[in-house]
Amino acid sequence: MTVKGTFLQNDPERPIVYGDVEVENVRRRRLRGEPEKEGVLCEPVAVGFCGTDFELMKMGSKGQLGPKFPEGKNRLINGHEGIVWVPSQNRFAIVLIRGGDSYDPTRYADDETYFEYGCDRADGLFCDAQYFNPDMLLKIPDGYVHGGRLDLEFVKKMVFPDPFGCMLFQLERMEDLGSAHLFRVVTAREKCGEEEARRLAREEVFARTVIFGLGTTGMFMGDLIAKNHPGAKILFVARSSPDAQKVRFAVRESGADYLQNDFESEADLADAIRERIGGRATLFIGVSGSNVEHRVAFEHRVLGCNGVYNSFSLGPRVEFDTMPFGFENHLIFGSINFRQCHMERAIELLAKSRYNEIVELIDKDEFISDPMNAYINKIYSKAAPMKTAVIWNKKYVNL
């Protein structure tokens, strides 16, 4: 079936274009042990723009996208954050993006495979119609459809279940790994049993949390830590002015502190971070996408003894001196994506949130007339809003 959509390709001049593109009903499985199923035809309603799309576009300009293409194709329809209309089921749905021949697609094993709609070996949402595995079409809460159309402010929130679900997985990983990392120290200090020590350690890992970077992922992470660990001291570090909308919004939602990185040196920045949080960090979360993260944490010793480093940025190298690293017992981990339960919980939490306030819309005609220009000069320019989305099919939204 031929539809109109945007797609990524290996081309130094035009790595993303809009036009006719062929979509196919590929049989896919959600999890290992489940049957492969034909997709259900859906119509994308609204789609959010993710930094991953931007990175894939840059990969295409360098001719590096080959491994991301669906089998037998030389292009990838991008887009993985959004809401769709399912005509055959007369309902709206959120697409669960990640599946495959694996028991847990968040951490597939060597003999397992995965796919991601719009990101990796499976076409995504930036098109007029698309096929998705029926088991991966998640329900939306009641109360947001009127006259057969979705409420606009609800639609804006529903471009976030993918990154928010990912942050719920991050929270789970930090709790699990942090507790395991610290409980023996707590056992010795508090002279208590293992169960109590693990409970205390689960809280202690967040005692002095530094979130380095303030995109949507950093914002979500601060919000979730604050809500689940009210005793945590959280500091956002970013370059934006304290008066910037996203800074005021993040601080308001999480109750966190904020430090603007306008220092002349990384050493001065590190001193200011330690002073603001009252010591060295128990947890350092890197979400800025820059190499400054690891240097501040390790070289300038912001991360404390027994501290946990969560690397969530894609692109930077993480480097450390093995001597202090070994003796200070740092734990470094990285993990991306989520299970279905995380995304379902994200939909529930987001529906009641105020995150629609940080979403701005780009007109579809403006976007499709020159997708590459839109990505570079509007969606991801220095003056870009916190989050940009597009209403792909206006007939399904109460505008």
C-alpha positions in Angstrom: 0.0 0.0 0.0 1.4 3.4 -1.0 0.9 6.3 1.5 2.3 9.7 2.1 4.9 10.1 4.8 8.4 11.1 5.9 11.2 8.6 5.7 14.9 8.5 6.5 17.5 7.3 4.0 21.2 7.3 3.4 21.7 10.5 1.5 24.3 13.3 2.3 21.9 16.0 1.0 18.4 14.6 1.8 18.6 12.2 4.7 14.9 12.8 5.4 12.2 13.5 2.8 8.4 13.5 2.5 6.6 11.7 -0.3 5.1 8.4 -1.5 6.3 5.4 0.5 5.2 1.8 0.4 4.0 0.2 3.7 3.6 -3.5 4.2 1.8 -5.7 6.7 4.8 -7.5 8.3 4.1 -10.2 10.8 5.7 -9.5 14.1 5.7 -10.8 17.7 5.5 -8.8 20.8 7.5 -11.2 23.1 9.3 -14.5 22.8 6.9 -17.4 23.0 4.0 -15.5 21.5 2.8 -16.0 17.9 3.7 -13.7 15.1 0.7 -11.6 14.2 -0.3 -9.6 11.2 -0.6 -5.9 11.9 -3.8 -3.9 12.2 -4.1 -0.9 9.9 -4.0 2.4 11.9 -4.1 6.1 11.1 -1.6 8.2 13.0 -3.4 11.1 14.7 -0.5 13.1 16.4 3.2 12.4 16.6 5.9 13.9 18.7 9.4 14.7 17.6 12.2 12.9 19.5 15.9 13.6 19.6 16.4 10.0 18.3 14.7 11.1 15.0 17.2 13.9 14.8 20.2 11.6 15.4 18.9 9.1 12.8 18.7 11.9 10.3 22.3 12.8 11.0 23.3 9.2 10.6 21.5 9.1 7.3 23.6 12.1 6.1 26.7 10.0 6.9 25.4 6.8 5.2 25.1 4.9 8.5 21.4 4.0 8.6 21.7 0.6 6.8 21.3 -1.5 10.0 18.1 0.5 11.0 16.2 -0.2 7.8 13.3 -2.8 7.7 14.4 -6.0 6.0 14.5 -5.5 2.2 14.1 -1.7 2.4 16.5 1.2 1.8 14.5 3.6 4.0 12.8 3.9 7.4 9.6 5.7 8.1 10.4 7.5 11.3 8.3 8.6 14.3 7.7 6.6 17.5 5.9 8.9 19.9 2.2 9.3 19.3 -1.4 8.3 19.2 -3.3 6.5 16.4 -6.9 5.7 15.3 -7.7 2.0 14.8 -10.6 2.0 12.3 -11.3 -1.8 12.7 -11.7 -1.4 16.5 -13.3 2.0 16.5 -10.9 3.3 19.1 -7.7 5.4 19.7 -4.5 3.7 20.9 -0.9 4.4 21.9 1.6 2.3 20.1 3.9 0.2 22.2 7.1 0.8 20.3 9.5 -2.1 21.2 8.9 -5.8 20.7 10.6 -8.8 19.2 11.7 -12.4 19.8 12.8 -11.7 23.4 11.5 -12.3 26.9 12.2 -8.8 28.0 12.8 -6.3 25.1 14.3 -3.8 27.5 17.3 -6.1 27.8 17.4 -8.6 25.0 19.9 -11.5 25.3 22.5 -12.6 22.7 20.2 -15.1 21.1 17.2 -12.7 21.0 16.1 -10.0 18.6 14.1 -6.8 18.9 12.5 -4.2 16.7 11.3 -0.6 17.4 8.6 1.0 15.3 10.1 4.2 13.7 13.6 3.5 15.1 15.0 0.2 14.3 13.9 -2.3 11.5 10.2 -1.4 11.6 8.4 1.5 10.1 6.9 4.2 12.3 4.1 6.8 12.6 5.0 9.7 10.3 2.7 8.6 7.6 -1.0 8.5 6.7 -1.5 4.8 7.5 0.6 2.1 9.1 0.3 -1.5 10.3 1.0 -2.3 14.0 0.9 -5.6 16.0 -2.6 -5.7 17.6 -1.1 -6.6 21.0 0.9 -3.5 20.9 -2.0 -1.0 20.6 -2.4 0.2 24.2 -5.7 1.6 25.5 -6.1 5.2 26.5 -8.0 6.2 29.6 -11.7 7.0 29.5 -13.0 10.6 29.4 -10.8 12.2 26.7 -12.9 11.5 23.6 -15.8 13.8 22.8 -17.9 13.6 19.7 -15.5 10.9 18.3 -12.5 13.2 18.7 -9.7 13.5 21.1 -9.2 16.5 23.4 -6.3 18.5 22.1 -4.6 19.0 25.5 -4.8 15.2 26.1 -3.3 14.6 22.7 -0.3 16.8 23.7 0.3 14.7 26.7 0.2 11.5 24.7 3.4 12.3 22.8 5.2 11.5 26.1 4.4 7.8 27.1 7.5 6.6 25.3 10.1 8.8 27.1 8.1 8.8 30.3 7.8 5.0 30.3 11.6 4.9 29.7 12.1 7.0 32.8 9.9 4.7 34.9 12.2 1.9 33.8 15.2 4.1 34.7 13.7 4.6 38.2 13.2 0.9 38.6 16.8 0.2 37.6 18.2 2.8 39.9 16.2 1.5 42.8 17.2 -2.2 42.1 20.9 -1.6 41.4 21.4 1.2 44.0 19.9 -1.0 46.7 22.0 -4.0 45.8 25.1 -1.7 45.6 24.6 -0.1 49.0 22.8 -2.5 51.3 25.9 -4.2 52.8 27.4 -0.8 53.7 24.0 0.1 55.3 23.9 -3.3 57.1 27.3 -2.6 58.7 26.4 1.0 59.6 22.9 0.5 61.0 23.6 -3.1 62.4 20.3 -4.3 60.8 19.2 -7.3 58.7 19.4 -7.5 55.0 15.7 -6.7 54.3 15.8 -3.5 56.3 19.2 -2.6 54.9 17.9 -2.9 51.3 14.9 -0.8 52.1 17.1 2.0 53.6 19.6 1.7 50.7 16.9 2.1 48.2 16.2 5.5 49.6 19.8 6.4 50.3 20.9 6.2 46.6 18.7 9.3 45.9 20.0 11.3 48.9 22.0 13.8 46.8 20.9 13.4 43.1 22.4 15.4 40.3 20.6 15.4 37.0 23.0 16.8 34.4 20.9 18.2 31.5 17.3 19.4 31.3 15.5 18.0 28.4 12.3 16.1 28.8 14.0 13.0 30.0 15.8 14.9 32.8 12.6 16.6 33.7 10.6 13.4 33.9 13.4 11.7 35.9 13.4 14.5 38.5 9.6 14.4 38.7 9.5 10.7 39.3 12.3 10.6 41.9 10.6 13.4 43.8 7.3 11.7 43.8 8.6 8.3 44.8 11.4 9.3 47.1 10.3 12.5 48.9 13.4 12.6 51.0 15.7 13.0 47.9 17.6 16.2 47.3 17.6 16.8 43.6 19.7 19.3 41.6 19.1 20.0 37.9 22.2 21.4 36.1 21.8 22.9 32.7 22.8 26.0 30.6 19.3 27.6 30.4 18.5 30.7 32.4 16.7 30.1 35.7 13.8 32.1 34.2 13.4 29.9 31.2 10.0 28.2 31.0 11.3 24.7 31.1 13.4 25.4 34.2 10.5 27.0 36.0 8.2 24.1 35.0 10.7 21.4 36.0 11.4 23.0 39.4 7.8 23.5 40.1 6.8 19.9 39.2 9.7 18.2 41.1 10.5 20.6 43.9 14.1 20.3 42.8 16.9 22.9 43.0 18.5 24.4 39.8 22.0 25.4 39.0 22.8 27.3 35.7 26.0 26.1 34.1 27.5 29.5 33.1 30.8 28.8 34.8 34.2 29.5 33.1 35.6 26.1 34.0 34.3 22.6 34.7 36.2 22.7 38.0 34.2 25.8 39.1 31.0 24.1 38.0 31.9 21.0 40.1 32.6 23.1 43.2 29.3 24.8 42.8 27.4 21.5 42.5 29.0 20.1 45.6 28.2 23.3 47.5 24.6 23.3 46.4 23.9 19.7 47.3 25.9 19.7 50.5 28.6 17.2 49.5 29.4 14.7 46.7 26.5 13.1 44.8 25.1 9.8 45.7 23.6 9.6 42.2 24.6 11.3 39.0 22.3 11.1 36.0 23.8 12.2 32.7 21.2 13.3 30.2 22.8 16.3 28.5 24.3 14.5 25.6 27.7 16.1 26.2 31.1 14.8 27.3 31.0 17.3 30.2 28.9 14.8 32.1 31.5 12.2 32.8 34.3 14.7 33.4 32.3 16.6 36.1 31.3 13.3 37.7 34.6 11.5 37.7 37.5 13.9 36.9 36.2 16.7 39.1 34.9 14.2 41.7 31.2 15.3 42.0 30.2 11.7 42.3 30.9 10.5 45.8 32.2 7.2 47.2 29.8 4.3 46.5 28.0 6.7 44.1 25.9 5.5 41.2 26.3 6.9 37.7 23.4 6.5 35.3 24.4 7.2 31.7 21.3 8.0 29.7 22.9 10.1 27.0 23.4 8.7 23.5 26.6 9.8 21.9 29.2 10.8 24.6 32.0 8.5 25.7 32.1 7.8 29.5 35.7 7.8 30.7 37.2 7.5 34.2 40.5 7.0 35.9 40.6 3.4 37.1 42.5 4.2 40.3 39.9 6.4 42.1 37.1 4.5 40.3 38.1 1.2 41.9 38.7 2.5 45.3 35.7 4.7 45.5 33.4 1.8 44.4 31.5 3.6 41.7 28.7 1.8 40.0 28.1 2.8 36.3 25.2 1.5 34.3 23.3 2.4 31.2 19.9 1.2 30.0 17.2 2.4 27.6 13.6 1.5 26.8 10.8 0.0 28.9 8.4 -2.8 29.4 4.7 -2.6 28.5 3.8 -2.1 32.1 6.0 1.0 32.2 4.3 2.5 29.2 0.8 1.7 30.5 1.7 3.3 33.8 3.1 6.3 31.9 -0.2 6.8 30.0 -2.1 6.7 33.3 0.2 9.3 35.0 0.5 11.6 32.0 -3.2 11.8 31.5 -3.4 13.5 34.9 -0.3 15.6 34.5 0.4 19.2 33.3 3.0 18.2 30.7 0.7 19.4 27.9 2.0 22.9 28.9 5.4 22.3 27.5 4.3 21.0 24.1 4.1 23.2 21.1 2.6 22.3 17.7 4.2 22.7 14.3 1.8 22.9 11.4 1.8 19.7 9.3 2.1 21.6 6.0 5.2 23.5 7.3 6.8 20.2 8.4 6.2 18.1 5.3 7.2 20.9 2.9 10.8 20.6 4.1 11.3 18.0 6.9 15.0 18.5 7.1 14.8 22.2 7.5 12.1 21.9 10.1 14.2 19.6 12.2 17.3 21.8 12.0 15.9 25.3 12.1 12.7 24.9 14.2 12.2 21.6 16.1 15.8 21.3 17.3 17.1 24.9 16.9 18.4 26.9 19.9 15.1 28.7 20.1 13.1 25.4 19.9 10.3 24.7 22.5 10.7 22.0 25.1 8.7 19.6 23.0 7.3 19.8 19.5 4.5 17.7 18.0 2.4 17.7 14.9 -1.3 16.9 14.4 -1.1 14.5 11.5 -4.8 14.0 11.0 -6.9 16.9 12.2 -10.3 15.1 11.8 -9.6 13.1 15.0 -8.8 16.1 17.3 -11.0 18.7 18.8 -8.9 21.8 17.9 
